[in-house]
Amino acid sequence: MRILDDQLKRFILDSNLVSKADMSAAEKAARAEDKSLAHALIASGYLTEDDMRRVESYILGVPFVSLKDLKIEFEILSLIPEPVARTHNIIAYKKTATALEVAMLDTADLPAIDFIKKKVGLKILPRLTDTESMRGALRQYQKTLKDEFGDLIMKDASSLTVVSEIDGEEVSEADLKKMAEDLPVVRIVDTLLRHAIIQGASDIHIEPMENEVLVRYRIDGILNDAMKLPKIASGTIVARIKVLSNLKLDQKRLPQDGRFKMEMDGQKVAFRVSMLPVFYGEKIVMRLLRENRTGFSLEGIGFHGSTLERIHRATRATTGIILVTGPTGSGKSTTLYTVLDLLNTPEVNISTIEDPIEYQMARVNQTQVKPEIGFTFAAGLRSLMRQDPDVIMVGEIRDEETVSLAINAALTGHLVLATVHTNSAAGTIARLIDMGSEAFLLVSTLRVAIGQRLVRKLCDDKVSYILSKAEREDIAKYADLDKVLATLKEEKVVADGATWNDISFYHPNENGISPDGYHGRMGIHEVLEMSPTIKDMVMNHKTSDELEIQARKEGMLTMLEDGIYKAAKGLTSVEEVLRVISE
């Protein structure tokens, strides 16, 4: 429910919160900007946002609550997933058998209320709160694993069954299996996995040390210590994860790879497991793949303007190759799946060959490679050609045979999507030629090469500043700031007459909602399109640097320039862009 301007005006004047002169000025500003009176009063500084919420609370009859210094039980807090809580500024803080009380900054956010009602199956009682309360409550999501689960894990770790090697003999597989099914280790591993999902981690590292076991989570691309477990827990945790992944329990001297799934709060998560023998035991790395993620769009993952148009042009073609390049963990698969989602219509037959299948897509024929039995990318691609697909996705081009088959598929009337490991879009062409591709075949099939990295997104409580002349000069050594400014104007992000002195950039607020001022990630991209000039340069064996210079002349924003563009939009920080590009 929204408050009418006349109703708001009467209440504020009757309460003497704002003078009549200031109210008249605010009304004039509201009419001029075509905004609400509440917006004008806040923008003019006559009332703060929290003052206005208290006024709304009184007029609407919605209770106002302060959550300052309130320790919310983690079981209640986690009823609302952290991404939803942050996006909609809504916190669950009190629960009864029939109802859930939620604190909000905007009680008119009906979609959020409806979502939570369906999720928890309880009556939702909305309450208004202030910004400081919301920040404090959101920080409670960031409690460390030791804070939330430490006592439970340490108690379970102390009661673990230890099966030692006797007289130099290896522990039998039966003993290992029994050890992996003990209740304490089951609880420890389950807790580690659940907390990783709640924290939004992309990877879990479990590393045996001399005197302890270190558990680390990768969150938003940064590896963080989660907690340390007693050394006694190492063998049983390894055994438990091997049981879950269907790996050989008694094989400790060779690497093993496996996979398992779990479901939590309606969210299906696949864990891709890698076991590697190290000096003090076996190191475990698990990649978390959230399988029911849908609704990605190219705009949503960071493409815009001419960069977006180049990809759309490539996807409208019925033949050719679209390549995505970047290091491991740079979001290449997400970009490919997003393009596949665009192409996934009833009249199109799509087949993929992947290692591993990261997201399951309806109406797409997805195949997992198995190199140990000879089913490689090349073998799979050769078989796919007989299935008459319109679109083929190859998880990764790694060798001469795969690149040759991919080019052949593009030449014979297929649209091929693939990834390759290089540092830039221009470097992709040299990499493919180095793998044995013929230049004349490459220029006739390659449509676009997309280079990308992932940067962390700033939280809403970021701190604004203007780039100094010295800072601009430093950045200008590596990026064309004039081109970035022209792009900002062309896409109507800033006014036509704006200069760098008018554009705000942002630092993370390290004392704000999130411990480091960031939450979530997005892509920064460069898209090299195969123009006639670039085709001629490839045929004449020009270097990657020369190709990049020509692509920039033809309008390509580099990844660094795209990062500066997004920093100017307030989505990320210049420091974060420079950190990622320099890695």
Secondary structure, 3 states (H helix, E strand, C coil): CCCCHHHHHHHHHHCCCCCHHHHHHHHHHHHHHCCCHHHHHHHCCCCCHHHHHHHHHHHHCCCECCCCCCCCCHHHHCCCCHHHHHHHCEEEEEECCCEEEEEECCCCCHHHHHHHHHHHCCEEEEEECCHHHHHHHHHHHHCCHHHHHHHHHHHHHHCCCCCCCCCCCCCCHHHHHHHHCCHHHHHHHHHHHHHHHHHCCCEEEEEECCCEEEEEEEECCEEEEEEEEECCHHHHHHHHHHHHHCCCCCCCCCCEEEEEEEEECCEEEEEEEEEEEECCEEEEEEEEEECCCCCCCCCCCCCCHHHHHHHHHHHHCCCEEEEEECCCCCCHHHHHHHHHHHHCCCCCCEEEEECCCCCCCCCEEEEECEHHHCECHHHHHHHHHHHCCCEEEECCCCCHHHHHHHHHHHHCCCEEEEEECCCCHHHHHHHHHHCCCCHHHHHHHEEEEEEEEEEEEECCCCEEEECCHHHHHHHHCCCCHHHHHHHHHHCCCCCCCCCHHHCEEEECCCCCCCCCCEEEEEEEEEEEECCHHHHHHHHCCCCHHHHHHHHHHCCCCCHHHHHHHHHHCCCCCHHHHHHHHHC
